[in-house]
Amino acid sequence: MDDGTPRFVAASAPARTQRTGTLRRSPITTIDRRAARSAGRPGPALARVRRVALTLLLGLLGLVTLGPAAAAADDRGVPDPLAIGPQQVKKLEYDAGTLLLNLPTAGQTTTVPMKGSIVYPVGAEPSKVIIFLHGRHSVCIGTTGTPSAPGPSPGTCLDSTAPDGTPISTDVRSYGGYDYLSANLASHGYAVMSIEANITGFDNGYPDAGAGARSQVIQASLRLLDRWNNGRGPVTDDPDTTIGTKLVGKLELSSGIGLMGHSRGGDAVTDFVTYNRNGSRWPLAGVLALAPTYYSLNRTPEGTNYATLLPACDGDVSNLQGARFFENAKYAAGNANVAKTQFYVQGTDHNYFNTVWTGDDFSSTTDPACSRGAASSARLTPSDQRRVGVALMDGFLRRYVGGEKAFAPLMTGAVTLPSTAYPLESGVGGPQTVKTSYIGPESQRLDILRPTPMVDTSDTTAPPPAVDATATTVAATGAPIVATGLSTFQVCRTAAPPGRGLPATSGPYPDCPADTASATANRSIGTQFTVAWDGPASLAAGLDPAGAAKDVSGFGVLDLRAAVNRADPRNPKGDDVHPEAATQDLDVTLVDEAGRRASTNAARWSTALQPSIGTRFKHVVLNGIRIPLSAFAGVDLTRITSVELGFGVRTATGSIQLADVGFQETSATDVDPRVPPRNGPDSPEGTVVGTPEQQGTSTPPPAGPGTKPAACVDRWRPKSAVRRIRASRTRLLVVGIASDRGCTRGGKRVAGKAGGGVRRTLVAVGQPSGKGCRYLTAKGRMSGRLPCTQTIALNAKGTSGWSLSRSVRLAKGRYTVTVTTVDRSGNAVRAARQSVRVR
């Protein structure tokens, strides 16, 4: 049976590396033709089947609990995140036209399709909205697994036909790879839109690798949801790809929206936080970046609850560069009232969180922990990896978008992974699978040891970083820091991967310990302490500059983040597979006003002091050590004077990274995400353009007595005509006229966009090139080979009378000139598609 999941990609599409954009081949099996047909455009009967509740699907995949599950005692009341909710759900595929991107290259644009899916609860109250955005991946696939040529229109692939006549879709629908997450959320009352973002044809050409363009796709998608929710279209004549009025009144967009992005999509949802700040200012309640790249030029998300998920066996974004987003966000001024979380997940790769990306991106076959074929492998199976994904990602979104506070222990690390979501058949074991870092709202913390965050020096617009001269002598409380017997105690900087087109990071502090020869590198790219000892030593910090006692009884825990420097021989030597055998340890002590001391050992409370596993990428990642204050019996928590860390007793020697020591988690658990004030120019928006049959909405009912007439929707395409086209090797001239009717009432144009008006005219000059196309750019040169779906168009000057006049460098040959005019409502008309010869 067709269960609503696009299964044609079970035949493993070729994986595309997120860093280089090159294709890496994966094994291809024969495409199941019935599944392939279901992954193409479904017929009405198939569409009805897709709209049944997805609970059976998830149960069959082993991704949910099909019945009530008893939570373990140490799950601290966290609901079973895999359990299906009470709501029946529907899935709708949509095709809402094309988005003309507003690119940073002056006078130039390109298009992306506005396609995807929406999974939502049936008959529920208006649902909170969550948006998913996939990353950079192959767009088309042939029956043998090789990329197929793009089709004749934007966003399509040249489909194949089986010998029996069955159509086989070659469109890699990456957006469908998160159906298992969407269905679970929808069953609990959320509406989830998963967006197609196949913009691989041009994104590598920009310093942000397309993060800004993807932000425009998110913005346009939110506007579509708002239009559908208010009955303003667009609709199509195709019942299988139209939304029409199905979502009218079903969405709640005003009280908090959630975003999840994967890979470059993670980069994009982070970028969108700042884009939104200077744009429409949608209320963002929670944003999660899954295995993100770090190409965005908007690198500090502020004003929303934020999380990153770092796969420990990521073979694609293997340097975990997106970890820096969390480090940037921790103490940013706009994040005083929100929570920040980082999940470091053992045994997980980059691709398996998306069911469409079936190729294993961890290519090494010799890693004892991360290579799937190794006898000692700690890798999770795809289904186990997605179990963990549901728990962490859906848990985060339900906590912060839906306000389900029962998931709070999962965010703070009190529960690293609910026992109901433990991997069933693989991995290092449930309790060791996830390492959590948590930085709560400012009012719920008392920071003690916190090096001043260093400016991101890969941003050339940022001021040069300054040395914090008191970083190792004065605590965040203003009290003195006293280091005794330590071999090393200093602030260090991590050797961050450079931004695209930007220099490698540099700063005023020495490098954090690393060993290039053994691939050991620090991935928590932020300011931190290096602490090393060769015998008994201590590090103490007071809670008050004058030495007075502080009442910390209102906090729940003492928290710190630490990581073992794997390359340092002073640490216990492990076998790269069993981290518990190489655990580092230290004592944590609270001292009260009467001189009483209470201690516990850090390793009792966390696996953060275990080294990372594997040999291919020896990560050093700061992870949380959360110690409940109930562990410090015998001291007066209302009169605490200092915190001490003791070294050299439990392990004679060692070297660790240390940061973010402080008390947190008060009884108050509220977060208050708010979009901060604007801090830059208005964010650019694209224009949604549809084919003629995609414009408008269903006819509104006639207004009753005493009511205002229904708003007019501009359904009319503009008129446009080309008067002259001249093309030579050095000059291009295209001239024409355009007009637009718009809506009228009482013989007069209505106000606003519906009143009509030409917005712009676009001219594209293209030429076939192998299996792709080349297009004239704003610089007057032809682009490199692109998919023919990724048209580059140039903005003509003028509206009613328009023209494009450019100095160009064109080779002899035949070119196709395509002219499109768009009105203020997004209605479009092709004015010309003409072949011209350059001699």
Helices and strands as residue ranges (DSSP letters): G 8-11, E 15-16, E 23-24, H 33-39, H 44-50, H 55-60, G 73-75, E 89-100, E 108-121, E 127-133, E 160-161, E 167-168, G 174-178, H 179-187, E 190-195, G 203-205, H 211-229, E 251-252, E 257-262, H 264-277, E 284-290, E 305-311, H 323-329, G 333-335, E 340-345, H 382-389, I 390-394, H 395-400, G 405-407, H 408-412, G 419-421, H 430-433, E 434-439, G 442-444, E 445-449, E 481-484, E 488-492, G 516-518, E 520-522, E 528-533, E 537-542, E 555-564, G 579-582, E 587-592, E 597-601, G 602-604, E 618-620, E 623-628, G 629-631, E 640-647, E 654-666, E 687-689, G 692-694, E 719-727, E 731-739, E 744-745, E 748-749, G 753-755, E 758-769, E 772-775, E 792-795, E 801-807, E 813-823, E 828-838
